[in-house]
Amino acid sequence: MRNNATILFCEERPLVLVASVMCTQFSQIMRLHKGKLDEVKYAALMHEAMVHFRFVCQLCKMQASEGRFYLHEHPT
């Protein structure tokens, strides 16, 4: 899906990009449940979330380098 998103991003060249981290892994509720989850499962979820976060940051950098705007939303 990241490849498709990158292709669409390059083709459409949006004036404003709205980017967000994965809400489930970075939410306050997830922090409360951290101790209740299996350590391996929690690590896998966080790895997936960080891969997504790096991808979103890459798109934001590309957006800014072309003089366009981005909004990076972070859930609380």
C-alpha positions as protocol buffer text, in pm:
chain_id: "A"
residue {
  index: 1
  type: MET
  ca { x: 0 y: 0 z: 0 }
}
residue {
  index: 2
  type: ARG
  ca { x: 295 y: 234 z: 61 }
}
residue {
  index: 3
  type: ASN
  ca { x: 402 y: 194 z: -301 }
}
residue {
  index: 4
  type: ASN
  ca { x: 51 y: 281 z: -421 }
}
residue {
  index: 5
  type: ALA
  ca { x: 37 y: 580 z: -187 }
}
residue {
  index: 6
  type: THR
  ca { x: 375 y: 705 z: -313 }
}
residue {
  index: 7
  type: ILE
  ca { x: 269 y: 671 z: -677 }
}
residue {
  index: 8
  type: LEU
  ca { x: -58 y: 852 z: -609 }
}
residue {
  index: 9
  type: PHE
  ca { x: 127 y: 1122 z: -414 }
}
residue {
  index: 10
  type: CYS
  ca { x: 372 y: 1179 z: -701 }
}
residue {
  index: 11
  type: GLU
  ca { x: 96 y: 1183 z: -963 }
}
residue {
  index: 12
  type: GLU
  ca { x: -149 y: 1406 z: -776 }
}
residue {
  index: 13
  type: ARG
  ca { x: 103 y: 1646 z: -614 }
}
residue {
  index: 14
  type: PRO
  ca { x: -143 y: 1766 z: -350 }
}
residue {
  index: 15
  type: LEU
  ca { x: -125 y: 2124 z: -225 }
}
residue {
  index: 16
  type: VAL
  ca { x: -181 y: 1998 z: 131 }
}
residue {
  index: 17
  type: LEU
  ca { x: -87 y: 1653 z: 258 }
}
residue {
  index: 18
  type: VAL
  ca { x: -260 y: 1533 z: 575 }
}
residue {
  index: 19
  type: ALA
  ca { x: -43 y: 1277 z: 748 }
}
residue {
  index: 20
  type: SER
  ca { x: -95 y: 1082 z: 1070 }
}
residue {
  index: 21
  type: VAL
  ca { x: 65 y: 815 z: 1280 }
}
residue {
  index: 22
  type: MET
  ca { x: -121 y: 492 z: 1346 }
}
residue {
  index: 23
  type: CYS
  ca { x: -374 y: 588 z: 1611 }
}
residue {
  index: 24
  type: THR
  ca { x: -390 y: 252 z: 1784 }
}
residue {
  index: 25
  type: GLN
  ca { x: -21 y: 212 z: 1857 }
}
residue {
  index: 26
  type: PHE
  ca { x: 46 y: 570 z: 1965 }
}
residue {
  index: 27
  type: SER
  ca { x: -270 y: 631 z: 2167 }
}
residue {
  index: 28
  type: GLN
  ca { x: -297 y: 675 z: 2543 }
}
residue {
  index: 29
  type: ILE
  ca { x: -511 y: 361 z: 2560 }
}
residue {
  index: 30
  type: MET
  ca { x: -231 y: 154 z: 2404 }
}
residue {
  index: 31
  type: ARG
  ca { x: 7 y: 281 z: 2670 }
}
residue {
  index: 32
  type: LEU
  ca { x: -234 y: 163 z: 2937 }
}
residue {
  index: 33
  type: HIS
  ca { x: -257 y: -182 z: 2775 }
}
residue {
  index: 34
  type: LYS
  ca { x: 116 y: -221 z: 2715 }
}
residue {
  index: 35
  type: GLY
  ca { x: 165 y: -433 z: 3025 }
}
residue {
  index: 36
  type: LYS
  ca { x: -128 y: -656 z: 2934 }
}
residue {
  index: 37
  type: LEU
  ca { x: -4 y: -744 z: 2585 }
}
residue {
  index: 38
  type: ASP
  ca { x: 242 y: -1017 z: 2501 }
}
residue {
  index: 39
  type: GLU
  ca { x: 587 y: -857 z: 2469 }
}
residue {
  index: 40
  type: VAL
  ca { x: 647 y: -1003 z: 2123 }
}
residue {
  index: 41
  type: LYS
  ca { x: 307 y: -890 z: 1995 }
}
residue {
  index: 42
  type: TYR
  ca { x: 359 y: -540 z: 2138 }
}
residue {
  index: 43
  type: ALA
  ca { x: 704 y: -517 z: 1975 }
}
residue {
  index: 44
  type: ALA
  ca { x: 557 y: -625 z: 1639 }
}
residue {
  index: 45
  type: LEU
  ca { x: 279 y: -366 z: 1663 }
}
residue {
  index: 46
  type: MET
  ca { x: 527 y: -92 z: 1750 }
}
residue {
  index: 47
  type: HIS
  ca { x: 760 y: -197 z: 1466 }
}
residue {
  index: 48
  type: GLU
  ca { x: 470 y: -174 z: 1221 }
}
residue {
  index: 49
  type: ALA
  ca { x: 376 y: 168 z: 1362 }
}
residue {
  index: 50
  type: MET
  ca { x: 733 y: 298 z: 1331 }
}
residue {
  index: 51
  type: VAL
  ca { x: 762 y: 178 z: 970 }
}
residue {
  index: 52
  type: HIS
  ca { x: 443 y: 370 z: 896 }
}
residue {
  index: 53
  type: PHE
  ca { x: 570 y: 676 z: 1086 }
}
residue {
  index: 54
  type: ARG
  ca { x: 896 y: 682 z: 886 }
}
residue {
  index: 55
  type: PHE
  ca { x: 698 y: 653 z: 562 }
}
residue {
  index: 56
  type: VAL
  ca { x: 470 y: 942 z: 662 }
}
residue {
  index: 57
  type: CYS
  ca { x: 775 y: 1153 z: 751 }
}
residue {
  index: 58
  type: GLN
  ca { x: 928 y: 1074 z: 412 }
}
residue {
  index: 59
  type: LEU
  ca { x: 613 y: 1195 z: 236 }
}
residue {
  index: 60
  type: CYS
  ca { x: 609 y: 1512 z: 447 }
}
residue {
  index: 61
  type: LYS
  ca { x: 973 y: 1582 z: 357 }
}
residue {
  index: 62
  type: MET
  ca { x: 896 y: 1531 z: -12 }
}
residue {
  index: 63
  type: GLN
  ca { x: 596 y: 1761 z: 20 }
}
residue {
  index: 64
  type: ALA
  ca { x: 799 y: 2035 z: 189 }
}
residue {
  index: 65
  type: SER
  ca { x: 1090 y: 2004 z: -54 }
}
residue {
  index: 66
  type: GLU
  ca { x: 850 y: 2092 z: -337 }
}
residue {
  index: 67
  type: GLY
  ca { x: 720 y: 2398 z: -151 }
}
residue {
  index: 68
  type: ARG
  ca { x: 384 y: 2248 z: -65 }
}
residue {
  index: 69
  type: PHE
  ca { x: 217 y: 2213 z: 273 }
}
residue {
  index: 70
  type: TYR
  ca { x: 151 y: 1927 z: 510 }
}
residue {
  index: 71
  type: LEU
  ca { x: -42 y: 1878 z: 830 }
}
residue {
  index: 72
  type: HIS
  ca { x: 90 y: 1611 z: 1064 }
}
residue {
  index: 73
  type: GLU
  ca { x: -183 y: 1499 z: 1299 }
}
residue {
  index: 74
  type: HIS
  ca { x: -104 y: 1311 z: 1619 }
}
residue {
  index: 75
  type: PRO
  ca { x: -375 y: 1152 z: 1831 }
}
residue {
  index: 76
  type: THR
  ca { x: -369 y: 1192 z: 2207 }
}
